[in-house]
Amino acid sequence: MARFQYNQKDIDEVIRDLISIDSALKDYYVECTKEDAEHDSNRIFYLDIAYISRYVVDCVKTGRTDFFDKLFDKIEYVINNCDTEMENLMVVGLFEGIQNIGGREINYYSGFDKWLRPTSKIKWDNLIDSWEGTDWRKSNSNRK
């Protein structure tokens, strides 16, 4: 039996699934994209996913991470069942967004390890490698 694969045409469904995990995230996302909805044919999905990245970072900063296990379970499922374009949206859009928005205020090297699932962790770390090389993996200060 063939495995279902998310692809570009499923972006709305994936985003809907992600934001449905937390009602405050859903409200935040709907508010952020309200104006964009009027111009639906010109949507840039990387901007849409950036709203989720921003919300995740804000939640880490405030300590409100109660829904992260479910969120990262869903992200892992999507990454394990998608084509390259959808994977890029999750990794380059969502993960890189989290890393960039959080900057040095949050430890993006290992601060998300408790929520990242196996495939997501590999993609997360490889993304850091692509920007910084691999020396960060040797530094104990980054692993805290």
BATORLUM-601618 format. One record per residue: x, y, z of N, C-alpha, C, CB in turn; residue in three letters. Coordinates in steps of 0.02 Angstrom, whole numbers, plus 32768, in hexadecimal, padded with zeros to 4 digits. Glycine has a CB too. Layout:
N
XYZXYZXYZXYZALA
...
//
This chain:
144
802A7FC58000800080008000802C803E80007FD08000803DMET
801F806B7FD3804780A87FCD803B80D58009803780CD7F8CALA
807080F5801F806D8123805880558167803F80B38128807BARG
802981858064801081C88052804981FA80567FD581DE8080PHE
804D822480258081825780248061829C801F80B3824C7FEAGLN
807382C7804F805E830C80498087832D801380668332808DTYR
806783577FEC808B837D7FBA807183C57FBA8084835C7F74ASN
808783EB7F8A807884327F89802D84407F8C809584517F4BGLN
800584177F6C7FBD84247F6D7F9E84187FB27F9B83F77F3ALYS
7FC383FA7FDF7FAB83EB80237FC1841F80577FC283A78038ASP
7FE0845580417FFB848680717FC584A1809F801C84BF804BILE
7F8B84B380847F5684CD80AF7F41849980E37F1984E08084ASP
7F3B845A80CE7F28842580FD7F5C841D81347F2083E380D7GLU
7F9C841E81227FD1841681547FD084518184801684118131VAL
7FCB848D816B7FC984C781977F8C84C481C47FC98509816EILE
7F5384B281A87F1684AB81D17F21847882097EDB849581A4ARG
7F41843F81F87F4E840C822B7F7D842682617F6D83CE820AASP
7FB1844B824D7FE08465827D7FC0849782AD801B8486825ALEU
7F9A84C682927F7D84F982BC7F4384DF82E67F6685338292ILE
7F2484A882D17EEB848D82F77F01846C83397EC6845A82CDSER
7F41846283427F5B8442837E7F53846F83BB7FA5842F8374ILE
7F5284B083B17F4D84DF83E97F1E851883D57F9484FB83FDASP
7EEB852483FC7EB9855683EA7ED7859D83E77E7F8555841BSER
7F0685AC84147F2585EE84137F5185F683D47F4F85FA8452ALA
7F7385C183C07F9985C383827F6B85CF83477FC185818378LEU
7F3385AC83467F0385B4830F7EEA85FC830C7EC885838317LYS
7ED7861883467EC0865D83487EF6868D832F7EA98671838FASP
7F33868383467F6B86AD83317F7586A982E67FAC86978357TYR
7F76866D82CB7F82866282847F4A8683825A7F8686178274TYR
7F0C8678826F7ED3869482497ED886E182497E90867D8268VAL
7EE986FD82827EEF874682877F28875F82597EFC875C82D0GLU
7F61873D825A7F9B875182327F8D874C81E87FD787268244CYS
7F66871C81D47F5B8710818C7F18872C81737F5C86C5817ETHR
7EF5874F819E7EB3876A818B7EB78794814C7E96879381C5LYS
7EE787C1814B7EEF87ED81117F0687C680D37F2288258120GLU
7F31879580DE7F4A876C80A67F13874280867F81873E80BEASP
7EE1872F80AD7EAC870480947E868725805A7E7B86F380CCALA
7E848767805A7E62878B80257E8687837FE27E5C87D58036GLU
7EC687747FE57EF0876D7FA97F0A87267FA37F2B87A07FAAHIS
7EDE86F67FAF7EF186B07FB47F1986967F797EB386867FBCASP
7F0C86AD7F3E7F2F86937F037F7886A77F027F0D86AB7EC2SER
7F8B86DA7F287FD086F27F2A7FF486DF7F6B7FD2873C7F21ASN
7FD886B07F8F7FF6869E7FD0803C86837FC87FCB866A7FF3ARG
806586957FF980A9867A7FFC80AA864F803B80E186B47FFFILE
80AC860E803280A585E0806A80DF85E4809C80A0859A8050PHE
811985FB80858151860380B48142863C80E581928611808ETYR
811C866D80D1810786A1810080D38685813180EA86DE80DALEU
80A6865C81178074863D8143809486128178804386138119ASP
80C485E9816580E585BD8195810F85E581C6811085888171ILE
8127862081B1814E864B81DE8124866382198169868781B7ALA
80E3866B820F80B8867E824780B98647827D8070868A822FTYR
80BA8609826780BE85D28297810185D282B980B2858E8273ILE
813685DE8293817985E382B1817B861882E781AE85F2827BSER
8160865282D8815F868A8308813986768347813E86C882E7ARG
81008656833E80D88641837880FE860F83A3809586238360TYR
811F85DF8384814685AD83A9817C85CE83D2816585798379VAL
81A185FC83B381D6862083D781B98648841181FD864E83A7VAL
8183866B840681648691843C814F86648475812786B78421ASP
813686288465812185F98499815D85DF84C080FC85BE8479CYS
819585D2849F81D185BD84C381E685F484F3820B85AD8491VAL
81E5863184DC81FB8669850681CE8673854381FD86A984DDLYS
818E8663853C815F866B85748156862B859C811C8684855BTHR
817485F58584816F85B585A8812F8590859C817685C185F0GLY
810985A4856A80CA8582855A80D5854F8523809485B68545ARG
80EB8515853680FD84E1850580D384A2850E814784CF850BTHR
809B84A785308071846D853F805884478502803784838568ASP
8053846884C9803A8448848C80728432845D800B84778469PHE
80B0843D846F80E88430844280EF83E68431812884488461PHE
80E383B8845F80E88371844E80BB835F841480D88345848BASP
807C83758417804D836783E18061838A83A08006837D83F5LYS
807883C883A7808D83EE836B80C783CB834980A08436837FLEU
80FA83B9836F8135839B835181298353833A816F839D8382PHE
80F88331835980E282EF833F80C682F882F880AD82CE836EASP
809D832B82F0807E833882AE80B3834C827B8048836E82B4LYS
80E1837682908117838B8262813F834F824C814683BF8285ILE
814F8323827B817582E6826A814E82BB8238818382BD82AAGLU
810D82B4824480E4828D821780E582AA81D0809B82898231TYR
80DE82EB81CC80DF830C818A81238301816880D083578190VAL
8159830D818D819C8306816F81A882BE815781D1831A81A2ILE
818E828E817B819782488167816882328130818E821B81A3ASN
8139825C811E8106824980EC80FA828180BA80C58237810EASN
8130829C809E812882D48071815A82D38038812D83168097CYS
814D82FD8008817C83057FD181B0833A7FE4815883187F8FASP
81DE83477FB8821583757FC581FC83BC7FD1824683757F8BTHR
81CB83D27FAB81B284177FB4819384217FF8817E84277F7DGLU
816C83F0800F814D83F68052818383F18088811883BF805CMET
81B383C6807E81EA83C180AE820F840480B3821C8389809AGLU
821B8424807B823C8466807C8212849980A28247847E8034ASN
81D18496809B81A684C480C181AD84B8810C815C84BC80ABLEU
81B08479811F81B68469816781FC847A818181A7841E8173MET
822F846A815B827484748173828B84BB816782A384438151VAL
828984D2812A82A28515811A8270854A813182AE851B80CDVAL
8230853B812D81FE856B814381F6856B818E81BD855C8122GLY
81E0853481AA81CF853181F1820D852F821E81A484F681FFLEU
823984FE8213827384F6823E82A485308239829884B5822EPHE
82B3854481FC82E1857C81F582C285BC821082F4858681ABGLU
828085C28208825D85FC8225826585FD8270821485FA8212GLY
825C85C48291826485C082DA82AB85D382ED8253857982F4ILE
82DC85B782CA832285C482DA8333860E82D08350859982AFGLN
831C862B829A832B8672828B830786A182BA831986828244ASN
82C7869582C582A086C282F082B886BE8338825586B182ECILE
82C98682834F82E1867A839383278695839D82E1863283A6GLY
834D86978367839186B1836A83B9869383A3839086FB8370GLY
83DD86BC83C5840686A683FE83DF86A98440844586D18404ARG
83A086C1843C837786C484798362867F8490833A86EF846DGLU
835C86518462834C860C8474838485DF8459830685F68457ILE
839085A9847A83C4857A846483A6854D842E83DF855184A1ASN
83B0856183F08394853883BA83BE84FB83AB838D8562837BTYR
83FA84F783C7842484BC83BD8404847F83DE846B84C883D9TYR
83EF8486841C83D3844D84408394845D846884068431846FSER
837F849B8467834584AF848D830384908478833E84F8848AGLY
83018474843C82C58454842382CA8408842282B5846D83DDPHE
830283EE843A830E83A6843782D7837D8458835083958458ASP
82BA8396848E8286836F84B18246836984898277838F84F4LYS
823E8393845682028390842C820F837483E781E483D58426TRP
824B837D83CE825A8364838B825A8317838B829F837E8373LEU
823C82FB8359823A82B283518276829F832581F6829A8331ARG
8283825E831C82C2824982FC82D1826A82B882C1820082F3PRO
82A28266828982AF8283824782B482CF824B8278826E8216THR
828782EC827282888335827A82CA834D8298824E834C82A6SER
82E4832882C88324833A82E8835D833882B5833483098322LYS
835D8306828A839083028256838B833F8228838982C0822DILE
834F834E82128344838781E4835683C9820782FA838A81CCLYS
834483D082468353840C826D839E841782718335840682B4TRP
83C283E18285840B83E6828B842D83F18248842783A782ACASP
841583D08215843283DB81D28429842281BA841383AA81A0ASN
83F1844081CD83E5848681BB841984B381DD839D849B81D0LEU
842784A7821C845B84CD823F849E84C2821D845F84B9828AILE
84AD8483820C84EC847381EA84F3849B81A984F0842881DAASP
84BC84A2818484BF84C5814484D1850F814C847D84BE811ESER
84C0852C818584D0857381918511857D81B78497859281B6TRP
8520854E81E58557855A8213858F8528820E853D855B8259GLU
858884F581E685B884BE81E785A9848F8220860084D981ECGLY
85D68462822F85C88430826285ED843A82A485D983EC8248THR
8615846D82AA863A847882E8860B84818324866784B582E1ASP
85D1849C831985A184A68350859184648373856184C68336TRP
8594842D834E858383EC836B85B683D783A1858083B68334ARG
85F283F2839E862883E083CD8626840C840B866C83E783ABLYS
86058443840986058474844085D28462847585F984BB8425SER
85E8845784B285BB844884E9858E848384FA85E284348527ASN
85A484C084EE857C84FA84FF853D84FE84D385A5853A84F7SER
853F84E28498850584E2846C84D484AA847E851A84DC8423ASN
84EA847984A284C0843F84B08497844784F084EC840184B6ARG
849C847F851184768489854F843484A98542849E84B4857FLYS
//
